[in-house]
Amino acid sequence: MLRILLSNAQGATAQILPVATGRGIVSIQQNQASSTRFQTIRRIRHALADLRLGWPVRVQLSDEHGFLILPADALAEGSRWQEGIRAAGRSPDESCQLWLTPQRAQVLHVPHKGRALVALALGPDWRPEEVLALADPTRDLALPWKGPYERVTYPETVDVPAGGLFALLREAGRLPAVLAWQEEEIRASKEGEAILTLTPDHLTFPHRPESGMAEIARARLPLANAPHTRIAVFRTDDGGPEHFALLVGDPLPHEAVLVRVHSECFTGDHLGSLKCDCGDQLQAALARLAAEKTGGVLLYLAQEGRGIGLVAKLKAYALQDQGFDTIEANERLGFAAEHRNFAIAAAMLRHLGFARIRLLTNNPDKVAQLERAGITVTERVPLRMPARPENARYLATKRRKAGHDL
């Protein structure tokens, strides 16, 4: 899913206040706002699909200028990116720019001066393998000598909503690195055109997925560690992935129910990876909830790899094998240390009728995020797993750098 929390004065979710001329007009205004919001979400989802496919999109900053953008890691996936650039009326051999996050720029020793987007100039002789090595740190050893770099100081890049752009790439399962070709006389694309056009309003769309969440299915699901369990499936209205709630036993809404908020971990939860403690925590949490007199709730959020996605997490694993810890690896990839949104969990709890909880976690920040989202946490209950040689450093990093109580 797209998690962009920047403000937007033109946002379609603005509240429509009652007017004296009758409720019919209010209804029309609400319908128009809803339609505009839906069309915005549709266009964002279209852009996500194209970026995931390695196909370029346009970002129109004004009538006078904009950029054709392409995920840099698409260069490693065949020739589709070249077809896309030609479909936009450009040549893949033209000079362009490489946009990076300040985290990745710092790894490359490129000054970023606090900017959210760092642009490097690439001449007409740029080579895909060199760009991939700049964008993807797992290629550092294959091409260790990089630079010198010419940092772009074009005023046009200042107008790019960097936070929204990099969030879009993250949602598309891409690394936060973009090839950008500057364009003039941009016009908005119509349905069916080869290249989709986005505006800053799309990149700063103030949509919060937790605000449009609905339960879409519920069933009995006996589990090995919790035989008396029901599962509820939640879907957000932005077309993002489903999240799940496991209702163990018969938790009572009027009590401070025991809750575990668990972010999905394919490698740990399903494959039994020894590199983390996620699978151990999942099973221990279910057993702990089942031991409660009235049970409890486990929320299973689709936020793999602290929100960076499975592919990026596996790249981080490769960097950990080179000696970097889990947070250093994320930052070398260009991400922040944390991209999860626990307001989604708060919305699920409210839907289920639980406003007061005891939270099964070692992470004080998770407590703080839920409380900011309106959930009262009466107690933090630790869930510590014994370390093993394969995950000892990972647990030490969570304790030392992420503040986990381990």
Sequence and secondary structure as in RCSB ss.txt:
>XXXX:A:sequence
MLRILLSNAQGATAQILPVATGRGIVSIQQNQASSTRFQTIRRIRHALADLRLGWPVRVQLSDEHGFLILPADAL
AEGSRWQEGIRAAGRSPDESCQLWLTPQRAQVLHVPHKGRALVALALGPDWRPEEVLALADPTRDLALPWKGPYE
RVTYPETVDVPAGGLFALLREAGRLPAVLAWQEEEIRASKEGEAILTLTPDHLTFPHRPESGMAEIARARLPLAN
APHTRIAVFRTDDGGPEHFALLVGDPLPHEAVLVRVHSECFTGDHLGSLKCDCGDQLQAALARLAAEKTGGVLLY
LAQEGRGIGLVAKLKAYALQDQGFDTIEANERLGFAAEHRNFAIAAAMLRHLGFARIRLLTNNPDKVAQLERAGI
TVTERVPLRMPARPENARYLATKRRKAGHDL
>XXXX:A:secstr
        TT TT      TT HHHHHHHHHHHHHHHHHHHHHHHHHHHHHHHT  EEEE SSSEEEEEEEGGGG
GSTTHHHHHHHHTT  TTS EEEEE HHHHHHTT   TT S EEEEE TT  HHHHHHHH GGGTTTS       
B   GGGGGS HHHHHHHHHHTT  SEEEEEEEES     TT SS EE HHHHT    GGGGEEEEEEEE   SS
 SSEEEEEEEETTS   EEEEEES   TTS EEEEEEE  IIIIIT  SSSSHHHHHHHHHHHHHHSSS EEEEE
ES HHHHT HHHHHHHHHHHTTT  HHHHHHHTT  S    THHHHHHHHHHT  EEEEE S HHHHHHHHHTT 
EEEEEE       TTTHHHHHHHHHHS    
